Amino acid sequence: MSREPPDADIISDEELTELLADAEGTTPEEIERSAATLEIVPRERTTIVDIDA
């Protein structure tokens, strides 16, 4: 059984940026500038931690 979300729940990067900007009371451009400074590791190199254990 896949743990992937249904396609209906997937939003675009632009939609996510707009939602984050609205939630933070800033502009999508500021969200994009801030994201550019983050070091985002590809998910193939990530470690999943179960915090409920």
N, C-alpha and C positions, 0 to 999 in steps of 0.2 A: 504494500500500500504506500503510495507516494505521500510525502508530507508537503508537497508543493501546493500553494494556494490555487483556487479555481481561477481561470482566466478572467472572470468577471471582476475579481478583486485586484487585478493588476492595474497600476496607474503608470503613466509616463514619468520620466525624470523631470520634465517641465512641471507636470501637475504636482509632483512631490515637492519640488522647490517652491512652488506657489503656496502650498499648504504649510510648509515650514516657515516661510516668510510671514504668512498671516498669523500663525501661532506665536511667532517671536516678535511680532510688531515691527518688522523690518521689510526690506525690499527683496525681491528675488535676486537682484544683482548682488546685494550684500551677502546673501546666502551662497551664491556661486563663488564670490571672492573668498569667503571663509572656507568653503569646501576645498578650494584650490590649495590651501595651506596645510590640509590634513594629509597624513600619509595613510592611504587606504590600501590594505593588503588584499591581493586577490583571494577569493574564498577558497581556492585550492590550497593556499598556504595558511589558512586559519586553523585555530584550535577551538573546538566546541566544548564549553564547560557547562555541566549541569548544575545549576545553582540550587536546585531543589533537593539534591542528594544529601 
